[in-house]
Amino acid sequence: MTVWVIVYYISLAIPFVLAFMAEESTREKVMVVALSLGLGAWYALVMMWILPKASGRWQVAWVIIFLVGAVVMWFPLARTHWAYFITASSFYGLMWGTLPFGMAVA
C-alpha cells in the first residue's frame, strides 16, 4: 500500500507544480491549490484512514465513494492544466488494486 500512496502523491504533485508555474490567472491558481490540496486530503481521509478500518462491502463502498469524489475534484483541475491527466492514471491503479475484478472492469 505504501507504494501506491507514494505514486498517488507524486502523480498529484507533478501536475500541481506545472499548473502553478503556468501563466494562469490568480483565480485559476487559487482553484488549483484548493482542489489539489482537497484531492490530497480526500485520499488521506478515505484511503489511508477510513478504508483500513472498513470491512467487507464497506471497503468496496468507500473505494467507490473515493473514486467519485476524486473525479469530481479532478475534472476542473484537468480542464485547467493538461498535466492533471497524470493524476488520472493513478486512479486506474487504485481501481484495479482495491475493487473486485468485475467492478473494476465495469
C-alpha positions, 0 to 999 in steps of 0.5 A: 500500500505504501507504494501506491500512496507514494505514486498517488502523491507524486502523480498529484504533485507533478501536475500541481507544480506545472499548473502553478508555474503556468501563466494562469490567472490568480483565480485559476491558481487559487482553484488549483491549490484548493482542489489539489490540496482537497484531492490530497486530503480526500485520499488521506481521509478515505484511503489511508484512514477510513478504508483500513478500518472498513470491512467487507462491502464497506471497503468496496463502498468507500473505494467507490465513494473515493473514486467519485469524489476524486473525479469530481475534484479532478475534472476542473483541475484537468480542464485547467492544466493538461498535466492533471491527466497524470493524476488520472492514471493513478486512479486506474491503479487504485481501481484495479488494486482495491475493487473486485475484478468485475467492478473494476472492469465495469 
